[in-house]
Amino acid sequence: MTQPAEVYKVGVNVPEEFLERLMDAINGSMSPVYPKYDRTFSYWRVKGTWRPLEGADPYDGRIGEISVADEIRLEFAVRL
């Protein structure tokens, strides 16, 4: 007997300018979790903070400095 696939929620913070492109890419690379629906995401505005350490190649920010920026929190379900 085959066991059903497990469903997990994934969350990621991204700069707003990447949101639509990321949702399209994720949607195009995974099987739908909800029957007869695709591109099922939730998102909202958040503040993100990070400090790049030595050896990092940050998209935004400087090595050793704390950065704070407006981001979008994107959540979606995946079936494994």
MODELLER restraints for C-alpha pairs under 7 A, 6 or more apart:
rsr = mdl.restraints
at = mdl.atoms
rsr.add(forms.Gaussian(group=physical.xy_distance, feature=features.Distance(at['CA:5:A'], at['CA:79:A']), mean=6.06, stdev=0.5))
rsr.add(forms.Gaussian(group=physical.xy_distance, feature=features.Distance(at['CA:5:A'], at['CA:80:A']), mean=5.49, stdev=0.5))
rsr.add(forms.Gaussian(group=physical.xy_distance, feature=features.Distance(at['CA:6:A'], at['CA:79:A']), mean=5.61, stdev=0.5))
rsr.add(forms.Gaussian(group=physical.xy_distance, feature=features.Distance(at['CA:6:A'], at['CA:80:A']), mean=5.40, stdev=0.5))
rsr.add(forms.Gaussian(group=physical.xy_distance, feature=features.Distance(at['CA:7:A'], at['CA:77:A']), mean=6.49, stdev=0.5))
rsr.add(forms.Gaussian(group=physical.xy_distance, feature=features.Distance(at['CA:7:A'], at['CA:78:A']), mean=5.51, stdev=0.5))
rsr.add(forms.Gaussian(group=physical.xy_distance, feature=features.Distance(at['CA:7:A'], at['CA:79:A']), mean=4.39, stdev=0.5))
rsr.add(forms.Gaussian(group=physical.xy_distance, feature=features.Distance(at['CA:7:A'], at['CA:80:A']), mean=6.29, stdev=0.5))
rsr.add(forms.Gaussian(group=physical.xy_distance, feature=features.Distance(at['CA:8:A'], at['CA:77:A']), mean=5.48, stdev=0.5))
rsr.add(forms.Gaussian(group=physical.xy_distance, feature=features.Distance(at['CA:8:A'], at['CA:78:A']), mean=5.38, stdev=0.5))
rsr.add(forms.Gaussian(group=physical.xy_distance, feature=features.Distance(at['CA:8:A'], at['CA:79:A']), mean=6.44, stdev=0.5))
rsr.add(forms.Gaussian(group=physical.xy_distance, feature=features.Distance(at['CA:9:A'], at['CA:75:A']), mean=6.79, stdev=0.5))
rsr.add(forms.Gaussian(group=physical.xy_distance, feature=features.Distance(at['CA:9:A'], at['CA:76:A']), mean=5.63, stdev=0.5))
rsr.add(forms.Gaussian(group=physical.xy_distance, feature=features.Distance(at['CA:9:A'], at['CA:77:A']), mean=4.39, stdev=0.5))
rsr.add(forms.Gaussian(group=physical.xy_distance, feature=features.Distance(at['CA:9:A'], at['CA:78:A']), mean=6.42, stdev=0.5))
rsr.add(forms.Gaussian(group=physical.xy_distance, feature=features.Distance(at['CA:10:A'], at['CA:75:A']), mean=5.50, stdev=0.5))
rsr.add(forms.Gaussian(group=physical.xy_distance, feature=features.Distance(at['CA:10:A'], at['CA:76:A']), mean=5.46, stdev=0.5))
rsr.add(forms.Gaussian(group=physical.xy_distance, feature=features.Distance(at['CA:10:A'], at['CA:77:A']), mean=6.08, stdev=0.5))
rsr.add(forms.Gaussian(group=physical.xy_distance, feature=features.Distance(at['CA:11:A'], at['CA:73:A']), mean=6.81, stdev=0.5))
rsr.add(forms.Gaussian(group=physical.xy_distance, feature=features.Distance(at['CA:11:A'], at['CA:74:A']), mean=5.57, stdev=0.5))
rsr.add(forms.Gaussian(group=physical.xy_distance, feature=features.Distance(at['CA:11:A'], at['CA:75:A']), mean=4.34, stdev=0.5))
rsr.add(forms.Gaussian(group=physical.xy_distance, feature=features.Distance(at['CA:11:A'], at['CA:76:A']), mean=6.73, stdev=0.5))
rsr.add(forms.Gaussian(group=physical.xy_distance, feature=features.Distance(at['CA:12:A'], at['CA:73:A']), mean=5.75, stdev=0.5))
rsr.add(forms.Gaussian(group=physical.xy_distance, feature=features.Distance(at['CA:12:A'], at['CA:74:A']), mean=5.38, stdev=0.5))
rsr.add(forms.Gaussian(group=physical.xy_distance, feature=features.Distance(at['CA:12:A'], at['CA:75:A']), mean=6.60, stdev=0.5))
rsr.add(forms.Gaussian(group=physical.xy_distance, feature=features.Distance(at['CA:13:A'], at['CA:71:A']), mean=6.07, stdev=0.5))
rsr.add(forms.Gaussian(group=physical.xy_distance, feature=features.Distance(at['CA:13:A'], at['CA:72:A']), mean=5.43, stdev=0.5))
rsr.add(forms.Gaussian(group=physical.xy_distance, feature=features.Distance(at['CA:13:A'], at['CA:73:A']), mean=4.43, stdev=0.5))
rsr.add(forms.Gaussian(group=physical.xy_distance, feature=features.Distance(at['CA:13:A'], at['CA:74:A']), mean=6.15, stdev=0.5))
rsr.add(forms.Gaussian(group=physical.xy_distance, feature=features.Distance(at['CA:14:A'], at['CA:71:A']), mean=5.48, stdev=0.5))
rsr.add(forms.Gaussian(group=physical.xy_distance, feature=features.Distance(at['CA:14:A'], at['CA:72:A']), mean=5.33, stdev=0.5))
rsr.add(forms.Gaussian(group=physical.xy_distance, feature=features.Distance(at['CA:14:A'], at['CA:73:A']), mean=6.58, stdev=0.5))
rsr.add(forms.Gaussian(group=physical.xy_distance, feature=features.Distance(at['CA:15:A'], at['CA:71:A']), mean=4.83, stdev=0.5))
rsr.add(forms.Gaussian(group=physical.xy_distance, feature=features.Distance(at['CA:15:A'], at['CA:72:A']), mean=6.10, stdev=0.5))
rsr.add(forms.Gaussian(group=physical.xy_distance, feature=features.Distance(at['CA:16:A'], at['CA:71:A']), mean=5.91, stdev=0.5))
rsr.add(forms.Gaussian(group=physical.xy_distance, feature=features.Distance(at['CA:16:A'], at['CA:72:A']), mean=5.64, stdev=0.5))
rsr.add(forms.Gaussian(group=physical.xy_distance, feature=features.Distance(at['CA:27:A'], at['CA:38:A']), mean=6.90, stdev=0.5))
rsr.add(forms.Gaussian(group=physical.xy_distance, feature=features.Distance(at['CA:27:A'], at['CA:39:A']), mean=5.39, stdev=0.5))
rsr.add(forms.Gaussian(group=physical.xy_distance, feature=features.Distance(at['CA:32:A'], at['CA:38:A']), mean=5.58, stdev=0.5))
rsr.add(forms.Gaussian(group=physical.xy_distance, feature=features.Distance(at['CA:33:A'], at['CA:77:A']), mean=6.76, stdev=0.5))
rsr.add(forms.Gaussian(group=physical.xy_distance, feature=features.Distance(at['CA:33:A'], at['CA:78:A']), mean=6.32, stdev=0.5))
rsr.add(forms.Gaussian(group=physical.xy_distance, feature=features.Distance(at['CA:33:A'], at['CA:79:A']), mean=6.18, stdev=0.5))
rsr.add(forms.Gaussian(group=physical.xy_distance, feature=features.Distance(at['CA:40:A'], at['CA:76:A']), mean=6.63, stdev=0.5))
rsr.add(forms.Gaussian(group=physical.xy_distance, feature=features.Distance(at['CA:41:A'], at['CA:74:A']), mean=6.88, stdev=0.5))
rsr.add(forms.Gaussian(group=physical.xy_distance, feature=features.Distance(at['CA:41:A'], at['CA:75:A']), mean=5.78, stdev=0.5))
rsr.add(forms.Gaussian(group=physical.xy_distance, feature=features.Distance(at['CA:41:A'], at['CA:76:A']), mean=4.92, stdev=0.5))
rsr.add(forms.Gaussian(group=physical.xy_distance, feature=features.Distance(at['CA:42:A'], at['CA:74:A']), mean=5.87, stdev=0.5))
rsr.add(forms.Gaussian(group=physical.xy_distance, feature=features.Distance(at['CA:42:A'], at['CA:75:A']), mean=5.23, stdev=0.5))
rsr.add(forms.Gaussian(group=physical.xy_distance, feature=features.Distance(at['CA:42:A'], at['CA:76:A']), mean=6.55, stdev=0.5))
rsr.add(forms.Gaussian(group=physical.xy_distance, feature=features.Distance(at['CA:43:A'], at['CA:72:A']), mean=6.45, stdev=0.5))
rsr.add(forms.Gaussian(group=physical.xy_distance, feature=features.Distance(at['CA:43:A'], at['CA:73:A']), mean=5.27, stdev=0.5))
rsr.add(forms.Gaussian(group=physical.xy_distance, feature=features.Distance(at['CA:43:A'], at['CA:74:A']), mean=4.47, stdev=0.5))
rsr.add(forms.Gaussian(group=physical.xy_distance, feature=features.Distance(at['CA:43:A'], at['CA:75:A']), mean=6.23, stdev=0.5))
rsr.add(forms.Gaussian(group=physical.xy_distance, feature=features.Distance(at['CA:44:A'], at['CA:72:A']), mean=5.57, stdev=0.5))
rsr.add(forms.Gaussian(group=physical.xy_distance, feature=features.Distance(at['CA:44:A'], at['CA:73:A']), mean=5.41, stdev=0.5))
rsr.add(forms.Gaussian(group=physical.xy_distance, feature=features.Distance(at['CA:45:A'], at['CA:71:A']), mean=5.90, stdev=0.5))
rsr.add(forms.Gaussian(group=physical.xy_distance, feature=features.Distance(at['CA:45:A'], at['CA:72:A']), mean=4.63, stdev=0.5))
rsr.add(forms.Gaussian(group=physical.xy_distance, feature=features.Distance(at['CA:45:A'], at['CA:73:A']), mean=6.17, stdev=0.5))
rsr.add(forms.Gaussian(group=physical.xy_distance, feature=features.Distance(at['CA:46:A'], at['CA:70:A']), mean=5.98, stdev=0.5))
rsr.add(forms.Gaussian(group=physical.xy_distance, feature=features.Distance(at['CA:46:A'], at['CA:71:A']), mean=5.33, stdev=0.5))
rsr.add(forms.Gaussian(group=physical.xy_distance, feature=features.Distance(at['CA:46:A'], at['CA:72:A']), mean=5.77, stdev=0.5))
rsr.add(forms.Gaussian(group=physical.xy_distance, feature=features.Distance(at['CA:46:A'], at['CA:73:A']), mean=6.27, stdev=0.5))
rsr.add(forms.Gaussian(group=physical.xy_distance, feature=features.Distance(at['CA:47:A'], at['CA:68:A']), mean=6.67, stdev=0.5))
rsr.add(forms.Gaussian(group=physical.xy_distance, feature=features.Distance(at['CA:47:A'], at['CA:69:A']), mean=5.61, stdev=0.5))
rsr.add(forms.Gaussian(group=physical.xy_distance, feature=features.Distance(at['CA:47:A'], at['CA:70:A']), mean=4.76, stdev=0.5))
rsr.add(forms.Gaussian(group=physical.xy_distance, feature=features.Distance(at['CA:47:A'], at['CA:71:A']), mean=5.80, stdev=0.5))
rsr.add(forms.Gaussian(group=physical.xy_distance, feature=features.Distance(at['CA:48:A'], at['CA:68:A']), mean=5.59, stdev=0.5))
rsr.add(forms.Gaussian(group=physical.xy_distance, feature=features.Distance(at['CA:48:A'], at['CA:69:A']), mean=5.44, stdev=0.5))
rsr.add(forms.Gaussian(group=physical.xy_distance, feature=features.Distance(at['CA:48:A'], at['CA:70:A']), mean=6.31, stdev=0.5))
rsr.add(forms.Gaussian(group=physical.xy_distance, feature=features.Distance(at['CA:48:A'], at['CA:71:A']), mean=6.14, stdev=0.5))
rsr.add(forms.Gaussian(group=physical.xy_distance, feature=features.Distance(at['CA:49:A'], at['CA:66:A']), mean=6.88, stdev=0.5))
rsr.add(forms.Gaussian(group=physical.xy_distance, feature=features.Distance(at['CA:49:A'], at['CA:67:A']), mean=5.43, stdev=0.5))
rsr.add(forms.Gaussian(group=physical.xy_distance, feature=features.Distance(at['CA:49:A'], at['CA:68:A']), mean=4.44, stdev=0.5))
rsr.add(forms.Gaussian(group=physical.xy_distance, feature=features.Distance(at['CA:49:A'], at['CA:69:A']), mean=6.63, stdev=0.5))
rsr.add(forms.Gaussian(group=physical.xy_distance, feature=features.Distance(at['CA:50:A'], at['CA:66:A']), mean=5.63, stdev=0.5))
rsr.add(forms.Gaussian(group=physical.xy_distance, feature=features.Distance(at['CA:50:A'], at['CA:67:A']), mean=5.47, stdev=0.5))
rsr.add(forms.Gaussian(group=physical.xy_distance, feature=features.Distance(at['CA:50:A'], at['CA:68:A']), mean=6.89, stdev=0.5))
rsr.add(forms.Gaussian(group=physical.xy_distance, feature=features.Distance(at['CA:51:A'], at['CA:63:A']), mean=6.92, stdev=0.5))
rsr.add(forms.Gaussian(group=physical.xy_distance, feature=features.Distance(at['CA:51:A'], at['CA:64:A']), mean=5.93, stdev=0.5))
rsr.add(forms.Gaussian(group=physical.xy_distance, feature=features.Distance(at['CA:51:A'], at['CA:65:A']), mean=5.45, stdev=0.5))
rsr.add(forms.Gaussian(group=physical.xy_distance, feature=features.Distance(at['CA:51:A'], at['CA:66:A']), mean=4.44, stdev=0.5))
rsr.add(forms.Gaussian(group=physical.xy_distance, feature=features.Distance(at['CA:51:A'], at['CA:67:A']), mean=6.19, stdev=0.5))
rsr.add(forms.Gaussian(group=physical.xy_distance, feature=features.Distance(at['CA:52:A'], at['CA:58:A']), mean=6.37, stdev=0.5))
rsr.add(forms.Gaussian(group=physical.xy_distance, feature=features.Distance(at['CA:52:A'], at['CA:62:A']), mean=6.43, stdev=0.5))
rsr.add(forms.Gaussian(group=physical.xy_distance, feature=features.Distance(at['CA:52:A'], at['CA:63:A']), mean=4.82, stdev=0.5))
rsr.add(forms.Gaussian(group=physical.xy_distance, feature=features.Distance(at['CA:52:A'], at['CA:64:A']), mean=5.74, stdev=0.5))
rsr.add(forms.Gaussian(group=physical.xy_distance, feature=features.Distance(at['CA:52:A'], at['CA:65:A']), mean=6.89, stdev=0.5))
rsr.add(forms.Gaussian(group=physical.xy_distance, feature=features.Distance(at['CA:53:A'], at['CA:63:A']), mean=5.46, stdev=0.5))
rsr.add(forms.Gaussian(group=physical.xy_distance, feature=features.Distance(at['CA:53:A'], at['CA:64:A']), mean=5.57, stdev=0.5))
rsr.add(forms.Gaussian(group=physical.xy_distance, feature=features.Distance(at['CA:54:A'], at['CA:63:A']), mean=6.17, stdev=0.5))
rsr.add(forms.Gaussian(group=physical.xy_distance, feature=features.Distance(at['CA:61:A'], at['CA:67:A']), mean=5.83, stdev=0.5))
